[in-house]
């Protein structure tokens, strides 16, 4: 956001300079024919805390869902709980669905509490769009990221390895998704590659809903993309999880 404001200031300075040169050359000291005024529709006072509060909630959802799901599975393997599950009349699909459902529900409840109680009530940050639409997008994101967390847990052998693997995965996801810096400032090839990441579509959806008040008629492509990416990640994770239990 701060980079966008800086860029807007540069553009305003350039246009004002060109208008001044044109006016001085052809119209002597006549008043400027163009007056650029920047008006912010959301956050008119340009309070950075407003943007920071919402963006932190958006970025924390991805991080918590991957870490909690992966850590829970690794801890169960370290404590031998996985072996107890294997002797029960449950399938790998049911075990994996239970992990996704439980961890996803916890993060979804925490997200709703953060956006309604903390951001909207305690910090008095205005929300432009529908919170229910935001939570729908959050649920679809959690379906994808919890599956990713299970996949990473099956790849890592222990918690230290899982932590190192998270550094390689989470940092690019968070930095290149558009939540930290605008996607428009990135090379086009990076923008295209990051369309395969679920949180890229979630950042687009969340910012459109919470900042600009977009409805489902605007963000349905992001909802569809989250559903498709989540299904693909779930299939890959389930295949890996079955091999992990053998």
N, C-alpha and C positions, 0 to 999 in steps of 0.2 A: 504494500500500500504506500509506504514512504517513497519507494522508487517511482511509483506512478505519479505521486504528487510532485516529485522533483522533475519528472518528464513533462508534466503539465505546465510547471513553471517555466521550463526551457522553451516550450512551444509558445507560451504567451509572450515571453520576452522576445523571441524571434519575430513573431507576427507584429508586435508593437513596434519593433525597430524598423521593419519594412514599411509599416504604415507611416511612421514618422518621416522616413526618407522620401516616401512618395508625396506626403503633404508638404514638406519643406521645398521640394524641387518644383512642384507644379502649382502649389497654392500658397506659397510664401508662408506666413504665420497663421494661416486659417486653422480653426479647431479641427481636431482629428475626426475623420468621418466614421471611424470604427472604434468602439469602446468594448474591449474584451472583459467580461465579468464571469468569474468562475463561481458557479453555484452548486453546492453539494446537496443532492437530494436526500441521501442517507448520511447521517452524522454531519449536520450543517456546521457544527463547531469544530469539526475535524479533530475530534477527541480520539487519540490513538488507542485509548483503553477500550473503546467500543469495538473496534476491529480486532484488537488483541484478544478480548474475551471470547468472541465467537470463533475466531480462527484457532484458538487453543483447544476449544471443545472439539472442533472438527478434526484436528490432528491427533488429539488424545484418543479418539475412538479407534482409529486404526492401530495405534501402538498398543493400547490395552488389550484389544481383542486377540491380537497375534501372540502377545506375551503370555496372557493368562491361559489361553488354550494350550499352547505348547508347553508351558511350565507344568501345568496340571498333568499332562500325559507323561512327561519325563519323570515327575515325582512319583507317579503311580508305578512306573517301571522300576525306579530305584528302590521303592519300598515293597515291591512284590505284589502290589494290588492287581496288576494286570493278570497275573496268573490266577487269582481268585475269580476274576471275571471270565476267564477262558473256560473254567469248569462249570460255569452257569449256562443254562440253556438260552444264550443270547448269541447273535451273529455279530461279526465285525461291523456291519452296517448299523446295527442298533447301538453298539458301543460308541461308534463315531457320532451318530446322531445325538446321543445323550450328551456328549462333550460339547458339540456345537450348540445344542439347545440351552444347556445350563450356562455356559460362559457367555453366549450371545445375549441371553436374557439379563444377566447381571450387568453387562456393559450397556445394554439398551436402557435399563432402569436408571443406571448412573448418568447416561446421556440426557435422558428426560429430566432428571433432577437438576443437572447442571444447567441446562438451557432454560428451564422454567424458573426454578427457585433461585439459582445463583446469578445467572446472566440477566434474566428478565426482571426479577423482583429485587434481589439484593443490590445488583449493580445498576439497575434501572436502564438497561440497554434496550431500546425499542426493537422489536422483531417485526419485520415488514410482512412476512408471508405466513403460511400455515405451519404450525409446529407439527401437526399430524402428518403432513406431507414430508417434512424433514425426518420424522421418526420412521416413516415408511422407507425412505431412502437409507436410513441408518440400519434398519433391519436387513435390507438387501446387501448392504456393505458387510454387515457382520456375518452373513451367510458365506461370503467370499473370504473374508479375512480369518475367520475361525478355521475354515478349511485349510487356508494357507498355514496357520499356526500348527495344525496337526501334521501337515506335510513336513514342515521344518523340524518338528519334534521327532519324526521318524528318521530324518536324515541325521540329526545330531545324536551323539551317543551319550551325552551327559549335559548337565546344566551349564558348565563353562563353555562347552562347544556350542550349545544353543545360544548363549549370550554373544559369542563371537559371530555366529551366523546371523543373528539379528542385526548386528552392526552393518553387515554387508547388504542386508535386505531393507531394513527400515530407513536408513539414511537416504538412499536414492528415492524410495517411495515418498518420504516426507518432503524432501527438497525439490524434487522434480514434478510433483503432482499439481503444483499451482497454488498450494496453500501458503508457502513461504515467499515465493516470488511469482509474478505473473507468468503464465505459460507463453504469452506473446513475446516475452523477452528472451525465450530460449530458442536454440536452433530448431528448424522445422523437423529435422530427423528425430530429435529428442522428443518433440511434441507427439510425433506419430508413434514412436516406441512406447511412450508412457500411456497411450490409449489402451494398452493391454493391461494396465494396472487398475484395480478396482477403485482405489482411493482417488485417482484422477477424476473419474466421473462423479464420485461423491463430492469432491471439492467443488466442481462446477455446479452440481445440483444444490448443495448446501448454501453456497454463496448467492446463487440465483434466488433461492427461496427466502433466506433470512435477510439478505441485504436489499434485494430488489422486489420482493413480493411476488415472484413468479409462481404460476399455477402448474397443475399437472399437464396442461396443454403445451407448456414450454419445456418441462424437464422430463417428459416421457422418454426421450431417447436415452437419457442417462439412467433412468430406471430399468429400461430394457437391457442396456449394456451391463449394468450391475447384475441383473438376473442371469445373463448368458455367461459372464465371466465367473460368477459364483458357481454355476452348474459345471463348468469346465474344471475349475479348481477342486470342486467336491469330487468329481470323477477321478482326477489324478490322485487326490489325497486318499480316497477310499482304496484305490489299487495299491498304493504304497502302504497303507495301514494294514491291509490283509497280509502283505509280505512281512510286515513288521511283527505281526502276531505269530508267525510260523516259527 
